[in-house]
Amino acid sequence: MIKPENQISLPTQIPAGPRLTIPLRFRDRRRITIMLTLLVLTYITLITLPTMIPSHFKLGAALVSFAENIKIMFLQPRLTNTTFSTLLGALGQSILLAFLTTLLGSVLAFFFALASTRRLAPTSLVLGIQSLMAVIRAIPTVLWVLIYSVVFGLGADAAVVGITFHSVAYLTKVYADSMDELSPDIIDTMQAMGLKKGTIIRQAIIPYLVSSCDNPFMVVR
């Protein structure tokens, strides 16, 4: 039996999936941007923090008062510290506050969402509102309430404005996402017919949002 001197072997190719690589320059720019942002925020905090502390503030007395309040709340949970009717009143105020801020936020957010929809508003306005709402959502609600408490004082007014301010940012994104899911052919057809934006909003967008609320699974991704 004669064996061939040179055997031919075909190389097998191993299928490789797509590889996503980030350019080095992009990563460096992103890292530099994050570092500069953190440095600016730290600098602003160090400058503004001493101005927020009142002149008559005493750290020792504040710590003692804070420890006494923690002791009462966690170690002495008795109704002798307050009355049951006071607790029910505070609970009712919290429920009414949540209802009022959600109602106000939903109404205001609808108009902001119309201005942040690419099919109804110019790109510059859309990007501006979306950026503003993203900044508002990035700041916790408690901080917004504290910011407005400096203006209105501690109380229900600062809570209503602060929570409503934050609710508008979240609901604007929800409304805008729902509007973007509407078929562009419907809006294009109505615009080709010469209908104005007010008519398009009443005849197409609002009915679609109402149907989405009736069926919440339509807006779930």
Secondary structure, 3 states (H helix, E strand, C coil): CCCCCCCCCCCCCCCCCCCCCCCHHHHHHHHHHHHHHHHHHHHHHHHHHHHHCCCCCCHHHHHHHHHHHHHHHHHCCCCCCCCHHHHHHHHHHHHHHHHHHHHHHHHHHHHHHHHCCCCCCCHHHHHHHHHHHHHHHHCCHHHHHHHHHHHHCCCHHHHHHHHHHHHHHHHHHHHHHHHHCCCHHHHHHHHHCCCCHHHHHHHHHHHHHHHHHHCHHHCCC
